[in-house]
Amino acid sequence: MDLQELAQIIESGQHGVPFGLKLNEAEIARFANEKIGSLASNVSVSVTRQAISVSGKTKMAALTMDVQIAGTPMLEDGRLRFDMDSLSINGRTAPDFMRAQIANAINEKLDPEQIPVRVTSLELGEGWVEVAGKTK
């Protein structure tokens, strides 16, 4: 199964359908560019066994900035969570308050009420993420 097939199942309203996805960095980046295109552009993704790094460009007012986020997605008691390790803007470490705000925004998007699937497993590898679960 791929992301497009899963999206079709969700859109058709099928509940309780098990899924398993193994996504490479390019697939994750393509998905991110489609889903957060209004917030960031030129998104690229790097995955290791320990963390995911995401970089891209974002605009604030008339300024375009390079942004890089690194962290670890986790599955805890059936809830997805993203522990942000670092945030840099234009190559400089962002202040802690900004990192906390962005981490909170990411985790709000991962809230089980916000996503149409129930994730039961999550694994990171060199260059890939594997996720499994069921549609709601």
C-alpha positions in Angstrom: 0.0 0.0 0.0 1.2 3.5 -0.7 0.0 6.9 0.6 -2.3 7.5 -2.4 -4.1 4.1 -1.8 -4.5 4.9 1.9 -5.9 8.4 1.1 -8.4 6.7 -1.2 -9.5 4.3 1.5 -9.9 7.2 4.0 -11.8 9.3 1.5 -14.2 6.5 0.7 -15.1 6.3 4.4 -13.9 2.7 5.0 -13.3 2.2 8.8 -11.0 -0.3 10.5 -9.0 -1.0 7.3 -5.5 -2.1 8.4 -2.5 -0.5 6.6 1.2 -0.7 6.5 3.4 1.9 4.8 7.2 2.0 4.3 8.0 5.5 3.1 11.4 6.6 1.8 12.7 10.2 2.3 11.5 11.3 -1.2 7.9 10.1 -0.5 7.8 11.8 2.9 9.1 15.0 1.4 6.6 14.9 -1.5 3.8 14.4 1.1 5.1 17.2 3.2 5.3 19.6 0.3 1.7 18.7 -0.6 0.3 19.1 2.9 2.3 22.1 4.2 2.9 23.9 1.0 1.3 27.0 2.5 3.8 27.0 5.4 7.0 25.9 3.8 8.4 25.2 0.3 11.3 23.1 -1.0 10.9 20.7 1.9 13.5 17.9 2.1 13.7 15.1 4.5 16.5 13.0 6.0 15.8 9.9 8.1 18.1 8.0 10.4 17.4 5.2 12.9 17.2 7.9 15.6 15.6 11.0 14.1 14.0 12.8 11.2 15.4 16.1 9.9 13.2 18.4 7.8 14.4 21.5 6.0 12.7 24.0 3.8 12.0 27.6 3.2 9.3 29.6 4.9 8.0 33.2 4.4 7.2 35.6 7.2 6.0 39.0 5.8 8.5 39.8 2.9 11.3 37.6 4.3 12.2 34.1 3.1 14.0 32.0 5.7 15.7 28.6 5.7 14.3 26.4 8.4 15.6 23.1 9.7 13.9 20.9 12.3 15.3 17.7 13.7 13.5 15.4 16.1 12.1 12.0 16.9 8.6 10.8 16.1 7.4 8.5 18.9 4.4 6.4 19.5 3.3 6.6 23.2 0.2 4.9 24.5 -1.3 4.9 21.0 -0.5 8.6 20.4 1.9 10.0 17.9 4.3 12.6 19.3 7.2 14.5 17.9 10.1 15.3 20.2 12.0 18.2 18.7 15.7 18.1 19.2 16.6 21.3 17.3 15.3 24.2 15.3 17.4 26.5 13.3 16.4 29.5 11.2 18.9 30.8 8.6 21.5 28.6 10.2 21.1 30.0 13.7 19.6 28.1 16.7 16.1 29.3 17.4 15.2 30.4 20.9 13.7 27.8 23.2 10.3 29.5 23.3 10.1 29.4 19.5 11.1 25.7 19.5 8.4 24.9 22.1 5.7 26.8 20.1 6.6 24.9 16.8 6.8 21.5 18.6 3.4 22.2 20.2 1.9 23.0 16.8 3.3 19.8 15.3 2.0 17.7 18.1 -1.4 19.3 17.8 -1.5 18.1 14.2 -0.6 14.6 15.4 -3.4 14.5 18.0 -5.5 11.3 17.4 -8.6 13.5 16.9 -6.9 15.3 14.1 -5.7 12.3 12.0 -8.0 9.8 10.3 -5.9 6.7 11.3 -5.0 4.9 14.5 -1.2 4.3 14.4 -0.2 1.0 16.1 3.5 0.9 15.2 6.2 3.3 14.0 9.8 2.5 13.1 12.6 4.6 11.7 15.4 3.2 9.6 18.2 4.6 7.4 16.3 6.6 4.8 12.8 5.3 5.6 9.9 5.4 8.1 7.5 2.4 8.5 4.1 3.0 10.0 1.1 0.7 10.5 -2.3 1.0 11.9 -6.0 1.1 11.0 -8.3 3.7 9.5 -10.8 5.2 11.8 
